[in-house]
Amino acid sequence: VDACRAPADKVACVVRCASMIFSLLNLSRAGDSSRADEGGRAGADDFLPLFILVVLRADVPRLASHCAYIDAYHNPSSLMSRDGYCFCNLRSAVEFISSVDATGLNGMDAAAFE
């Protein structure tokens, strides 16, 4: 995201990342015989926690600023599709990461969180 200049390019980068995560989730679901009875593809409940972890581990510089830039300058009508879904998940991940503390995570004490 940091290497891209145009808002559409930044969103395209997020979409590529999200697509790879969904592909890997679907592959793991297909190979997991214990989930075979659930059928179907991975959904948001499967995707968002993993996406948050990827965003956290990626440690993108100025990620909140990139999101604000996309909000300000990207064509809103083009965010009414998969691009918008992926960008909304990115905003959710950024908000979660910026606001979470040890009390918000089950089974984690403050020392381990820090």
C-alpha positions as CSV (number, residue, x, y, z in Angstrom):
1,V,0.0,0.0,0.0
2,D,2.8,2.4,0.8
3,A,4.4,2.0,-2.6
4,C,1.1,2.9,-4.4
5,R,0.2,6.5,-5.1
6,A,-3.3,6.5,-6.5
7,P,-6.2,5.6,-4.3
8,A,-7.4,3.0,-6.7
9,D,-4.0,1.3,-6.7
10,K,-4.0,1.3,-2.9
11,V,-7.5,-0.4,-2.9
12,A,-6.3,-2.8,-5.6
13,C,-3.4,-3.8,-3.3
14,V,-5.9,-4.5,-0.5
15,V,-8.2,-6.5,-2.8
16,R,-5.2,-8.7,-3.9
17,C,-4.3,-9.4,-0.3
18,A,-7.9,-10.2,0.6
19,S,-8.3,-12.5,-2.4
20,M,-5.2,-14.4,-1.4
21,I,-6.5,-14.8,2.1
22,F,-9.9,-16.0,0.9
23,S,-8.2,-18.5,-1.5
24,L,-6.1,-19.9,1.3
25,L,-9.1,-20.1,3.6
26,N,-11.1,-22.0,0.9
27,L,-8.1,-24.4,0.3
28,S,-7.8,-25.1,4.0
29,R,-11.6,-25.7,4.3
30,A,-11.5,-28.1,1.4
31,G,-8.7,-30.1,3.0
32,D,-10.3,-30.1,6.5
33,S,-12.5,-33.2,6.8
34,S,-13.9,-32.0,10.1
35,R,-15.5,-29.0,8.3
36,A,-16.7,-30.9,5.3
37,D,-20.3,-31.0,6.5
38,E,-20.4,-27.1,6.6
39,G,-19.8,-26.9,2.9
40,G,-19.5,-23.7,0.9
41,R,-16.8,-21.2,0.9
42,A,-15.1,-19.2,3.7
43,G,-17.2,-16.2,4.9
44,A,-16.6,-13.0,6.8
45,D,-16.4,-14.8,10.2
46,D,-13.5,-16.9,8.9
47,F,-11.9,-14.0,7.0
48,L,-11.9,-11.0,9.3
49,P,-9.9,-12.4,12.2
50,L,-7.2,-13.7,9.8
51,F,-7.2,-10.4,7.9
52,I,-6.7,-8.5,11.2
53,L,-3.7,-10.7,11.9
54,V,-2.2,-10.1,8.5
55,V,-2.7,-6.3,8.8
56,L,-1.1,-6.4,12.2
57,R,1.8,-8.5,11.1
58,A,2.3,-6.4,7.9
59,D,3.0,-3.3,10.0
60,V,2.3,-1.0,7.1
61,P,3.7,2.5,7.8
62,R,1.0,5.2,8.0
63,L,-1.8,2.8,7.4
64,A,-4.5,5.0,9.0
65,S,-3.3,7.9,6.8
66,H,-3.5,5.7,3.7
67,C,-7.1,4.8,4.7
68,A,-8.0,8.5,5.2
69,Y,-6.4,9.3,1.8
70,I,-8.5,6.6,0.1
71,D,-11.7,7.9,1.9
72,A,-11.0,11.4,0.7
73,Y,-9.9,10.8,-2.9
74,H,-11.3,7.5,-4.1
75,N,-14.5,7.5,-6.3
76,P,-17.2,6.4,-3.8
77,S,-19.2,4.6,-6.5
78,S,-16.3,2.2,-7.2
79,L,-16.3,1.2,-3.6
80,M,-19.8,-0.4,-4.0
81,S,-18.3,-3.7,-5.0
82,R,-15.6,-6.2,-3.9
83,D,-13.2,-3.2,-3.6
84,G,-15.5,-1.6,-1.1
85,Y,-15.9,-4.8,0.9
86,C,-12.2,-5.3,1.1
87,F,-11.6,-1.6,2.0
88,C,-14.3,-1.8,4.7
89,N,-12.6,-4.9,6.2
90,L,-9.3,-2.9,6.1
91,R,-10.9,0.0,8.0
92,S,-12.4,-2.5,10.5
93,A,-9.0,-4.1,11.0
94,V,-7.3,-0.7,11.5
95,E,-10.0,0.3,14.0
96,F,-9.7,-2.9,15.9
97,I,-6.0,-2.8,16.1
98,S,-6.0,0.8,17.2
99,S,-8.6,0.3,19.9
100,V,-8.0,-3.2,21.3
101,D,-6.5,-3.7,24.8
102,A,-5.8,-6.7,27.0
103,T,-9.3,-6.6,28.5
104,G,-10.9,-6.9,25.0
105,L,-9.1,-10.2,24.3
106,N,-10.2,-13.4,26.0
107,G,-7.7,-15.2,28.1
108,M,-4.9,-12.6,27.8
109,D,-3.4,-10.7,30.7
110,A,-2.0,-7.2,30.4
111,A,1.6,-8.3,30.6
112,A,1.3,-10.8,27.7
113,F,-0.6,-8.1,25.7
114,E,2.3,-5.6,26.0
